[in-house]
Amino acid sequence: MDKIYYGNMVNLSGLYSENPVKCYLQDEYNKNIYWSKDGNFDIDSTKLGRIDDKNGYVMFTSENEHDVRMWTEGVLSAMLMLKRWVKDKD
């Protein structure tokens, strides 16, 4: 059975998903890239846990769904706090 990896990301538009995105190996020739079932989200298994903000987003990936869920909840909490601060400022 192939490994499953989980990830999520955030950019200025918001969080990609409210839940960790589950990714599977889909290309037998490139065994490092795992994709979501819809093909819109991919994970490089050689860069797990790394945060990448080179292209205007921050991404977190792991073999552990719980780790990604905790990261996602942290992002959601930060977004909620920022939204409240902006609202209070107006």
N, C-alpha and C positions, 0 to 999 in steps of 0.2 A: 504494500500500500504506500502510495506517495505521501510525502509530507504535506502538511497544510500550514500556511503562514497567514498571519493577520496583520492588518495595517489600517491606518487612517491618516488623513492629512487635512491641513487648514491653510487657507490663503485669505486674501482681503475680501473675498466673496463669502467666506464662512467655512464651516466644517463640511468635509466631503460627505460624511455619513454620521448619523447619531449612534451607530453601532460599529464595532470592528468589521472591516471588510475581509472576508475569507477568500484566500487565493490558492489556486491549485496549479500544478505543473501541467502545461498544455502543449508544449513543444518538445518533442523528444530530442531535438538537436540543440536546444538551448536550455540546459538543465538548471540554470541559475535564475531564470525569470518565471515567476508565478503570476497567474492572472485570475481576476474575479470571474465568475461565471458569465457576466455580461460583457467582459472584455474591456471595460473602461478603467480598470485599476490594476496596476501591476506592482510587484515587489521583486527586488533584486535580492536573492537569498544570501549574497556575499556581503550585503550592507545592512544586516539586521540591527535594529535598535538605533541606527544612525538618524540624526535629524538633518535633513537636507533643505537648505533654504536658498540655493543658488538660483532657482527659477521662480522666485516669488511665492514659494509655499514652504511649509514645514511638515515633514512626514515622519511618522513613527511606525516601525515594523517589528514584529517579534514572532517567535514560534508559539508564544504563550498568549492566548486570547485575553486572559485576565489583565496582563500588562497593558495591552492596547486599550482595553476597556477603561482602565484607570487613567491612562493618558487622555483618552477621549473625554472622560468626565472632568478632568482638569481643564481642558480646553473649553468645554461648555461652561464651566464655572467662571473662568476668566472672561469669556464673552458676555456672560450675564452681568458680571461686575462692571465691565466697560460700558455696557448698555445703560445700566443704572446711573453711572457717573455722568454720562452724556445727557441723560434725561434730567438729572438733578441740576446740571449746569444751565439748561435752557430755562 
